[in-house]
Amino acid sequence: MRLLRFKQKNFRNLATPVFVPGEGLTTIVGGNAQGKTNLLEAIELVLGGELRNGALERIAFGKSQAFLYAEVETQFGQSRLEARLTQEGREHRLNEAPTTLRELAQLPGAVRLGPDDLALVLGPPDERRRFLDVLLSRFSARYRAMLSQYNRALQQRNALLKAGLRQGGERVSRPPPSGLEIWNAELAKYGSEILGLRRRMLNRLAPLAREAYRELAPGELQLELSETAAPERLLEALEHCLPEDLLRGSTSVGPHRDDLRVLLSGREAARFASRGECRSIALALRLAEHRLLWAHYDEAPLLLVDEWHAELDTRRREALLAYAESLPQAILAGLETPGVGKVVQIEAGVWR
């Protein structure tokens, strides 16, 4: 997929209304806090990307809403995408008709890499769960539905567990067994589906991540699911953990407590890998995501790379640039130019 033209109004500190990238590689060059990251994020959002935190944080100070617009070209022709961000959230349109993120997932969209991806290695488990959930949601409407139903059942079960607590945390009585049995069954049903889909996804993702890491640095990257309960034992685990869950007022087992283990040459990366190695692992995960989506859509998503040179030695930079240059289109951002492709200078939200 190629981005032909991008427009914005009132998105953070961005001032120039129109951005036209070149074919192949485009690099946005500027100092810190000049708008490079904001421009990449705006492009990602209008293409249906994940919105972390609230939409309000993306709206320029003193404004009530922001607008984003993109013209893209896929193997099926050209499309026009729009997004409106307000305090309540965001709305999307595709070819001037209202649409949903589920429908936008039919397009290759974009994959954005950046320094924040270090959280995939060094951050808490919910960062890695989100990575898997967002990726799986791109592939499967069924997964999105399962996850929604699971979260609903989890909220209901936790509400029953909290009802058995006194103020201060002491257990008064066991919540009604009939209520718990219903939500235990729902969690086991949808949770086992989620775990099965995650396992199948990891079987496809892990080899691609291992290959991508080999291109960046020496060492063997391994990805493993760390599950609090196997899919076929989830109902049993929920029942077994009930006394502890009553004391905690929350559910201690299930997909919402699982993790993606990241190992480098057999050792926990978060504990033993250097910061440079962790950066390479994060890059490998995102490049594997890009390759997996490329195979799924039979078309490369737009690649967006923030701070493309940060914490990378010459070998890693060259490997990343070689991959970016092999694509129909990629947009980099950083303090310096790689010396190839179109260069766009940005300062105080104004580019030229």
ABEGO torsion letter per residue (X at the ends): XBBABBBBBGBEABABABBBBBBEBBBBBBBBGAGAAAAAAAAAAAAGBBBBEBAAAABBBGBABBBBBBBBBBAAEBBBBBBBBBAAEBBBBBGGBBBBAAAAAABAEBBBBBAAAAAAAABBAAAAAAAAAAAAAAABAAAAAAAAAAAAAAAAAAAAAAAABBBGGBBABBBBAAAAAAAAAAAAAAAAAAAAAAAAAAAAAAAAAAAAAAAABBEBBBBBBBBABBAAAAAAAAAAAAAAAAAAGBBABEAAABBBBBBBGGBBAAAABBAAAAAAAAAAAAAAAAAAAAAAAGBBBBBBBBGAABGBBAAAAAAAAAAAAABABBBBBEABBAGBEBBBBBBGGBBX
